[in-house]
């Protein structure tokens, strides 16, 4: 699947990794797994509810999540938000 980022995500991503450089290698692994299979068990990808019901979330680490949309028809994953549980929900 193809990965893309919203402009909002790109700004947040840059700021996030200035503070969390230790997660860059793990992030690269997560992105590869998302491209191969967004529902890989190790990603813990799950559908969200409520106001975010059109989105999915996957785990970057115990404390941090990535919010995304998955468009199966276009075989595209759009990264929407990244941050702590409280920041992204």
C-alpha positions in Angstrom: 0.0 0.0 0.0 1.1 3.6 -0.6 1.7 5.9 2.4 1.0 9.6 2.3 0.9 12.3 4.9 -1.4 15.3 5.3 0.4 18.6 5.5 -0.8 18.9 9.1 0.8 15.5 9.9 4.1 16.5 8.3 4.3 19.5 10.7 3.4 17.5 13.8 5.8 14.7 12.7 8.7 17.1 12.5 8.0 18.6 15.9 7.3 15.2 17.5 10.7 13.7 16.4 12.6 16.7 17.5 11.5 15.7 21.0 11.6 11.9 20.5 14.7 11.1 18.4 14.9 7.8 20.2 11.8 6.6 18.3 13.0 7.3 14.8 14.2 3.7 14.1 11.0 2.2 15.5 9.0 4.7 13.4 10.7 3.5 10.2 9.8 -0.1 11.1 6.2 0.9 11.8 5.9 2.6 8.4 7.3 -0.4 6.6 4.8 -2.7 8.4 2.0 -0.4 7.6 2.9 -0.5 3.9 3.1 -4.3 3.9 0.0 -5.0 6.0 -1.8 -2.2 7.9 -3.5 -4.8 10.1 -0.2 -6.6 11.1 -0.9 -7.9 14.6 2.2 -6.1 16.1 0.8 -2.7 15.0 -2.4 -3.1 17.1 -4.3 -1.3 14.4 -7.9 -0.6 15.4 -10.9 1.3 14.3 -11.7 4.4 16.3 -15.2 5.4 17.7 -17.1 8.6 18.2 -15.9 11.7 16.5 -12.9 9.9 15.1 -14.9 6.9 13.7 -13.6 7.4 10.2 -10.0 6.8 11.4 -7.8 4.0 12.6 -5.0 4.1 15.1 -1.8 2.0 15.5 0.8 1.9 18.2 4.2 3.5 17.8 5.1 2.6 21.4 3.2 2.0 24.6 2.7 5.8 25.0 2.4 7.0 21.4 -0.1 6.5 18.6 -0.4 7.2 14.9 -3.9 8.1 13.6 -4.5 7.2 10.0 -7.1 6.5 7.3 -7.0 3.3 5.2 -8.4 3.5 1.7 -8.5 -0.1 0.4 -9.9 0.9 -3.0 -7.0 3.2 -3.8 -4.5 1.1 -1.7 -3.5 4.1 0.2 -2.8 4.9 3.8 -3.0 8.5 4.9 -1.2 9.5 8.1 -3.2 12.1 10.0 -1.8 12.6 13.5 1.0 11.4 15.8 1.4 11.8 19.5 0.5 10.6 23.0 -2.9 9.0 23.6 -4.2 12.3 25.1 -2.9 14.4 22.2 -4.3 12.4 19.4 -7.7 11.5 20.9 
